[in-house]
């Protein structure tokens, strides 16, 4: 299984680098532009005039502070970007293997179906962790270089929440990959589904949906704004994301062992 993971990470290294560079460019830009915006108080008034549902989805924070600014302009979008990456990764590492016929060769080796699928999931989680760790380092260093006092504990909590949310969605996408062998089709479904879930979360908030309904929305369990405001993270949503990832992974493994390949 270690060999499978190393092979997968080697084959996805180039694409991962481009994703990281894009996110880092965005993070650096958001940090550096903060001091160049003169009328932050007016920007804060404008942000507070947004509908409450929008502010809750993006982050109901004080945008006139650097931490609030980074939440609204960068961290609020990070789990959406990570989820899109997760869908593309799963499609290229699982469905593509079946579509191109290379899965037959891999399973002809002394490798079980469970080992193959778990190697793909672990490889994806490692990539997500690498992205989050590098973003953490860049935010911490970038804020210090810009002449402000970094808050690494807040960044760490926000990125931990983003990682757990993306991990749960990756595990769910892996389950879909056991049903869909076409890479393009799976990538389209995961991309569309991710965007629908994100928009639906805001729509349900605006409609005043009850909490049990909102808890079914993955993006409802992202509380980076609370972490960036110094309030920490609620434990229950984090545990729910971990449980959801475990259940989705277990269901995907069961289905993969039942299907014909």
Secondary structure by P-SEA (a helix, b strand, c coil): caaaaaaaaaaaaaaaaaaaaaaaaaaaaaaaacccccaaaaaaaaaaaccaaaaaaacccccccaaaaaaaccccaaaaaaaaaaaaaaaaccaaaaaacaaaaaaaccccaaaaaaaaaaaaaaaaaaaaaaaaaaaaaaaaaacccccaaaaaaaaaaaaaaaaaaaaaaaaaaaccccaaaaaaaaaaaaaaaaaaaaaaaaacccaaaaaacccccccaaaaaacccccaaaaaaaaaaaaaaaaaaaaaaaaccc
